[in-house]
């Protein structure tokens, strides 16, 4: 006889308006960082160069 593991039910944690605001702000920071790195990415630019850009940017 093979026993199957019980599947646990997943729950969704509801976020408070404050938590949603923090998540929105974090998303804006990430979007700005990605836009800056994307704008700098071109042939000849290394990953190290892009890392340095991200590290010295105001969002880091």
C-alpha positions as CSV (number, residue, x, y, z in Angstrom):
1,X,0.0,0.0,0.0
2,X,1.3,3.4,-1.0
3,X,0.4,6.3,1.2
4,X,0.0,9.6,-0.6
5,X,1.1,12.8,1.2
6,X,-1.6,15.1,2.3
7,X,-1.7,18.3,0.3
8,X,-1.8,21.3,2.5
9,X,-4.2,24.1,1.6
10,X,-2.5,27.3,0.6
11,X,-3.9,30.5,1.9
12,X,-3.7,34.0,0.7
13,X,-2.6,36.7,3.2
14,X,-4.5,39.9,2.7
15,X,-2.4,43.0,2.6
16,X,-3.1,46.1,4.5
17,X,-3.2,49.4,2.7
18,X,0.1,50.3,4.3
19,X,1.7,47.1,3.1
20,X,0.3,47.7,-0.4
21,X,1.8,51.2,-0.3
22,X,5.2,49.8,0.6
23,X,5.0,47.2,-2.1
24,X,4.1,49.9,-4.6
25,X,7.0,52.0,-3.6
26,X,9.4,49.1,-3.8
27,X,8.1,48.3,-7.3
28,X,8.7,51.9,-8.4
29,X,12.3,51.7,-7.2
30,X,12.8,48.4,-9.1
31,X,11.3,49.9,-12.2
32,X,13.6,52.9,-12.1
33,X,16.6,50.7,-11.5
34,X,15.7,48.4,-14.4
35,X,15.0,51.4,-16.7
36,X,18.5,52.9,-16.0
37,X,20.3,49.6,-16.5
38,X,18.3,49.0,-19.7
39,X,19.2,52.4,-21.0
40,X,22.9,51.8,-20.4
41,X,22.9,48.3,-21.9
42,X,24.5,48.3,-25.3
43,X,27.2,46.4,-27.1
44,X,30.5,46.7,-25.3
45,X,29.0,47.4,-21.9
46,X,29.8,44.5,-19.5
47,X,27.6,43.1,-16.8
48,X,30.2,44.5,-14.3
49,X,29.5,48.0,-15.8
50,X,25.8,47.5,-15.3
51,X,26.3,46.2,-11.8
52,X,28.4,49.3,-11.0
53,X,25.7,51.6,-12.3
54,X,23.1,49.9,-10.1
55,X,25.3,50.1,-7.1
56,X,26.0,53.9,-7.3
57,X,22.4,54.8,-8.2
58,X,20.2,56.6,-5.8
59,X,17.9,53.6,-5.3
60,X,20.6,51.4,-3.9
